[in-house]
Structures are given as structure tokens and as C-alpha cells.
Amino acid sequence: MPTINSFTKKFADSILSVLECYDRVIFKGYLPFFKNGDLHRLCDSGLGMRRKDFVPFLEGLSEELVEHGKRVAAEAGAPYRFLQGEHTKEQIIREEIAKRSLKEGLVAVLCCMETCRGVKLRPGKDRPELYFTSRPQRVVYFYSLDPEFGLIHVRIQTFFPYSVQVYVNGHDWLARQMNEKQIGFLQSDNAFVQLDNPEAAQRLADRFAHLNWIKILDRWVRRANPLLKKDWLNRCQYYWVIDRAEYSTDVLFRSREDLQALYPRLVDHSIQQFSADDIMKFLGRKLYPQFDGEILTLGRKKRAPGTRVKHRMKGNWLKMYDKFERILRIETVINQPGEFHVRRRCIRKGVEKMAWCPMNKGVSNFYRYLEVARASNRRYLEALAVVDAPSVTVRQLDQLSQPVSLGNRKRRGLNLMHAEEQKLFLAVLCGDNRINGFRNHDILKALNEPARDAAERRRQTQRVSRQLGRLRAHGLIRKVPRAHRYHVTDKGNAVMAAAVRIRIKEFPKELKTAI
């Protein structure tokens, strides 16, 4: 089974398969006109026209793009619609596909008014000035069923600088790849409720980020924008960026009953137990005092399929929800890649070298989006593995109170309900420790106030060493070879989390009932 971790090991009897795959991805393309000076050079030198004639010239080209959309729709036998008022383009497209029983080809061309970047003219010191500004204008959506990618849309603004948006779905692409490879599956919406060969499906899904996206996107945009054939634009190339990427980990359960019994506990745990530190660690970050942003956890119970938990760190999200009551989906949504890092060549202090730099939206970083999001989803699932521990945990809790030996040294048992032991468990289970583990120093800071002198610091360090030795003797943590660093074991995750939950949640509840 792909993505073997503590969660999938623990619920292996209930889990059918695991699939990690890109979901919705939105690309945006920009022609190389970004500053007002670019407008002046294009108008004065490229076109050789007066500036006051430039905006009317662009308005005529806008009509050409709209007429092109109508012509493409007529040639394909697809409808062209100008949308006004409230509308849902996705619903219109779904109805059109069902009505015509489409499997491939153009579905519809939709046109509507949206506020986009455009060009206006204003008086200048010596001559009129052209400048970029936001303005309402027509945009055209080309919806089609691509033979390789399934349902896609290409959105182009009809006014200069003709920015483009392209939507694709990784699950639709994967479905067509599995059809081609004759791998059996059953798809519902943007998820798979049956996979005959999950390992082969995962290998195909991993190829999505490594496709020649520049070539693919250029091919689609040339169909939507005939103005690229004009002399003054034919040498211009679109610069493509990833505006938004969703990467999901789908855990398919054998039955609805299995997930329905577990999911409320997962929601309860994620809302009540995951702190801001944990959310940052899931996303591969550390929460520093200088962090400028907000971290929110939102629970939404009114969505149709059920409850959704959404953790937000600035513009990036980490979500958990159930699909069709059979799939547990963990999804990382990246809108601001600058919060993450990519290893590339850069110049530091005048020297060119390989270093970790903030990640930009360039399509060349698509593989890194996958690495960041996949690691985030896996850490989240790993943290959920403490939920709904099996009955064997009760026996393990009893065993922890007994003395054990590690090497030639005998270690006393643990008093699981004692406040000091609980503080130790919470310090070890902290989300900060899930990426690189922890050291004596990390636990010391969590358990003690700053030492007044070197002697007190030495006593604190020795005490923490003894505490970690007891946890290690009981199999709750393991030492990293040739390093002064520890990781929590699967047993430790289950047992310590169960002990904390009993003291913090279950015991007060039972005590209140008894009183």
C-alpha cells in the first residue's frame, strides 16, 4: 500500500487503498508587458501609432477575440453564451455535457464581464500617458473535454494584455492514463472509489508534475488567442505560473461504516488538539516570534458531504474532509509558494551556489509543489494516528507502570496520571518534533524555566536525560543512530496520546458525572 505510515498501519484492516494525486490546478499566463513603459514602447515603436489611438485600437481587437469565440463554438457545434447576473459556470457545463453525452471536444464557450487588468489613457506633462489599471471587460471561457486531460477550461481576457488562466484536474488526467494502461477503476466526481491496482495508479499520478507543461499550455492558449499570429505579437511568449495547486491524499476505506465510526474522532482531535505550532510543522515550517501572519483552524459542518476541517496559514491551507463517506481526504492547497523553499542556484554574497531559497510560482517548481504538499499530508496523517487507539493500548498503559531494564540499567515505571509525567508527554508529542525529532535541550526548554546558574542548568539537563531514558526503555521513543536526537515511536504516539486524552478529557468528564 502506498504511503505506509502509522495511520495506515493502525487501520490497515479498514483501509482499502491510498492514493496521492494532484487535484485542481490553476495556471496563469502573462505576456511580457508589465510596466507603463512597456505600453509606451509598444505603442510608439512597435506599432508606430499615436497614443490616443491605442485604446480604440485595443477595443477593436477585443471584438476580434469575442468573434473568434463565437466562431469556434459554431464550428464545433457547441453553444456560445453571454452570462449576466448570478450564474454558476460549472453547473452550466455539467448540464451541457449530460445533455449532449459528450466524451471529447469543445463543451461550450462562455462570455461574461469581469474586472481585470487593462489599459487607459490620461493627460501627461508633454504628451498623453498610457497606464495599466483595473477595468471591467469581457472574458471568454473555452470549456472542453481534452482527450488527455479531461475537463479543462482556458479563460482569456479580451482586452490587452490578454492574460490567460488555465484549469486542469489531476484526477481527470489520471483517469485517462489508467484507461490507456487498462487499469480498472471507478471514478466519482474528482475521486476514485475503486482502484484495481493502487501501486500502478500511484506511479502514474507521480508523472503529472513532470509533464512538459510549457508546451501543453502554449498549445491550448494559441487555440484561444488568434491575436498571437499578428506581427506585433507573434514573437511574444506567455510566461506561465502556478496560481493555485491542490494536492490530495485519499484514504479509501473498505466500507462507509468504518469511516463513519472513525471520522468524528478525527475531526474532534484535529480541532481540539492541533495548535498553531502543529499546523506550521505539518506544512514544514517553524513558528518563530517574528512570524507575520495568522494561523486559523476552521470547522465547517454545513457542507453537503459532512464536516470539513480547514487549517489556514496565510494564503495556504491544509484541509481534511470525507468524500462520499468512504474516502478520507487530506489536502494541501498552495496559493503562496513563497512560504516554502526550493533548492536552486542563487547568488549569496557575490558567490553563485546551490541554496534553499523562497519558492516562486514558476512552472519549473511544479515538482517541488508536489514534494511540499505530499510531506504536509503525510505529517498530518501521522499526527492523526493517535486517534481511536485499539484496545491493546489499555494493556500497554498497565505495562508502563512496571519497571523495565535497558542494557545494564533498570528504569522505574511511569506514573501516567501524574502532572509531571503528563507535561513530559506533551513536550515529546509537540508538533515541533515531528519533522527532525527532538533533543534533550528541546524538552528541557519545554519543562523548565531558564536556569539561574550553570549548576542548576546541569541538574535540569541530567533530570531530562533520566526522563528520556525511561521513555526509551519503555519503547516510547527511539534514539537516532550517531546523533543526540530522538523520534517518537508508533507505540509512543498511541500510548502517550491516550494517557493525555484520559487525563485531560475523559477523567474530568467521568468525575463530573460522578459528582
Secondary structure by P-SEA (a helix, b strand, c coil): cccccaaaaaacccccbbbbbbcbbbbbbbcccccaaaaaaaaaccccccccaaaaaaaaaaaaaaaaaaaaaaaacbbbbbccccccaaaaaaaaaaaacccccccbbbbbbbbcccccccccccbbbbbbbbbbbbbbbbbbbcccccbbbbbbcccccbbbbbbbbaaaaaaaaaaaaccccccccccccccccaaaaaaaaaaccccaaaaaaaaaaaaacccccccccccbbbbbbbcbbbbbbbbccccaaaaaacaaaaaaaaaccccaaaaaaaacccccccccbbbbbbbbccccccbbbbbbccccbbbbbbcccccbbbbbbbccccccccbbbbbccccbbbbbccccccccaaaaaaaaaaaaaaaaaaaacccccccaaaaaaaaaabbbbcccbbbbbbccccaaaaaaaaaaaccccccccccaaaaaaacccccccaaaaaaaaaaaaaaaaaaaaaccccccccccbbbbcaaaaaaaaaaaaaaccaaaaaaaaac
